[in-house]
Structure formats: structure tokens, C-alpha cells
Amino acid sequence: MAKKIEMKFENQDGKVVTYSLDNPVEPVDAIAVQAAMDEIITQNAFTSSGGDLVAVKSARIVERNVLDIELA
């Protein structure tokens, strides 16, 4: 099972921009995630086609199960 943390930000155009990282540390420390996302905005670490990131929207852990199908 592959897990990712998705961090959602709002950009200057008011659109949601999602960045994801593989294999998040668990259990997730919400305070650390908030601090990291705030720092991304403060440092202007990322930009998007809609401009700079201006606000934190949300964060979540996404778990995905993949089952390959054997084809003849």
C-alpha cells in the first residue's frame, strides 16, 4: 500500500494547488505539518501557474491499493 501526504495551498489566483510527498512519517504530527506548510509559504519555496502560494488550505494522508491484473 502506497501512502502519500497531500498538502493543499491556495495560490494568488485563488486556485488550489496540491503538492504530495511519498512515504510520510507516521503517526502524522499535525503541528509539524502546519509549521512546514507555513514555512513553504514564508520562504516562497514553490510557485504555480496561478502565481505564488498565499494560504494553507488542508493536508491529508492518501493511501492507495494497486492490484495488477495478469493479462494473457
Order of alpha helices (4+ residues) and beta strands (2+ residues): beta-beta-alpha-beta-beta
